[in-house]
Amino acid sequence: MRREIARAGASVGYQDPELAPFECFSLCMSCGYLSAPSSLESTSDPMRGVEASERGPQRCMACGEHGLADLRHTPTVYSLGELEEDERPPSRGSRAAKIFVLSTLGVGLLAYMVRFVDGALSQTPIFEGVGPELTLSLIAPVLLPVVLMLGWVVHQARNLGSTARTTPRRWRLARGFGQRLRRPEQLERGVARETGELLRAPISGQPCLAYEVAICEEDLEYPAAMPGSDAWRLVEQDNVAFQVGEQRIPRGEALLRIPRSLAKVIPLDRRSPQLSRFLRMRGLLESDQLRAFEIVVLPGQRYAVGQNPDEPAQLFAA
């Protein structure tokens, strides 16, 4: 279905009345990377400037796969929303309840099967004197499904508290995201200073050096109900050129590693025209009930920064 959505979104014409009245990003249906529309002028997106050139690539810049969905096409965005609703990960509470019910059922079935088979064999004359090996071979086909179910329960229970970041549904971050980035051994701590103009954070509108916006459904609670980053509808970061201490960070080359537990939580029930446009350009509709987590990097604040070879600069809370 993802491939069908990508083909439908890539084949529309620009005179289609179902198109948004402004340029939108293209979404890779394989990895979720948001490719900026190459014909987007620097004033088209109120939050991010992109130089104009020919229209967006047909191959994902992050993973190299074909299949980009044009988020300007409104029916494509609705189809994508329906797909995301079907794939929506369950909350931690519902997963825990399911694990409890299945584990209780599995243990009960296992105990019942063992007692039933043992009693049946002991009362059948033909099986008198049968060794435990033969008894086990007789009950193994019955117990195998129960054992497999218990194994699944154990696996789910081990991953229940996992907060590892996987690929969000839509993401736009510094190069190298998705790799297993190592924490730099050497960190420089210092005060962040701008070297040019500031950004405006997309949700709050606050002037800043860098931002991260993470958006999820309004009824999901963070962090308790977040099974992983696939629960995020959008994760986006951007930065202007700035420096921390003596280390300079170029435009768009910072990967923020600041815990989202420090983020400002913003319900998106009231949306300005600029915010509605920001969301629509990324395939999020006016009807979506969303909550945003916004982190801003401010000049004059202390941070820690480090960088490994061939990786983006990683920015941490000091």
C-alpha positions, 0 to 999 in steps of 0.5 A: 500500500505504501508503494501505491500511495507513492505512485499516486502522489508522484503522478499528479499534475500541477493543475489538479484542483486537489493540490495544496496552493503551495509547495509541499515536501515529498515523503519517502515511503521507505524510510520516512525522509522528507525531501524539500521541494526543489522549486520551493523559494526561500519565502514559501516555507515560513520556518525553513529557507530552501534554495530554488532549483529544479523540482524534487528528486525521484530518489530518496536522498537519505536511503536511495530508494524510489517511491516519493509521495508528493504531499501537495496532493491532498488525497495522497495525504488522506490515504497516508493518514489512514495508513498511519492510523492502521499502523499506529503503535499501541500505548505502553499500557495496552501492551502491558495489559495484553502481555498480562492476559496472554501470559496468565492464559499461557501459564494456565494452559501449560499447567492444565495440559501437563496435569491432563496428559499426566493423568490420562497416561497414568490411568491408561494401562497401555502406558504403564511403565512409560518413561518420561522421554516417551511421555514428553514426545506425546505431549510436545505437539500439544504444548508447542503452541503454548510454549511459542506464545509464552516466548512471544510474551517474554520478548514483548515484556523485555521490549516494553520499556524500550525508549530506543529511537527508531525511524519516525514516520516523517523525519528531517534531520542532519545527515547521518541520522539513522546510523548508529551514531557513537557519542563523541568521546571529546565534548566541548562545553561552552556558551552558544553564540550566533554567527548570523541571523536566527531561526524562528521555531515552528511552533512557538515562533521563538527566535533560536539557533536550532530547534527540534519539533516532535509531533505525535497524536494528542492522546498519546502520553510521553514518555510513558506511552511511547513504545519507540520513535515510530509513534512520532508523526513528525520529527524535524530539526534545523539550525543556523550556523552557530558556535559553542565555545570554539567549535563552529557548526554549519547550517543544517549540520547539528544533530540535537541529542537533548532529551525530549523530556526537557521539551516544551509540550504544546497542544496544537488545538489552536493553529495560526495560518503559518503553523497550519501551513507548516504542518500541511507542507509535511502531510499533517492535516487540519483535522489531525489531533496533535501534540508537539514537543519543541526544543529550542537552542538559544544564544547565551545558553550553555551546551556541550558539542562533539563530533566524530569523523564523517558524522554531524555535530552532536549537541547535548544539554550541558 
